[in-house]
Amino acid sequence: MTDLVVKERPKKVMPISPGRPKGIPNKTTALLKDAILKAAAEAGGGDMATYLAQQAIDNPGPFMALLGKVLPMQVTGLDDGPIQITRIELTTPFVP
């Protein structure tokens, strides 16, 4: 019987590069976020809170989705107990 000799090829080694450090956002993402914040502030006459308050009334679905992204993931009540909500009521409509 003949024995086959298998020659191993050297593995290609990727050059080590530091890349983007952990926690540093992509430049494009940061620029887009800044542009969105600037547009929201300008739409509210320089006050982003005014614009967002109006959007909460005009477009509650998308506003609540946005709110869900910025709220903390875990919320606890007093002394790490459960949150107690008794009633949420809109008493007057928003008038700019």
Secondary structure by P-SEA (a helix, b strand, c coil): cbbbbbbbccccccccccccccccccaaaaaaaaaaaaaaaaaacccaaaaaaaaaaacaaaaaaaaaaacccccccccccccccccccccccccc
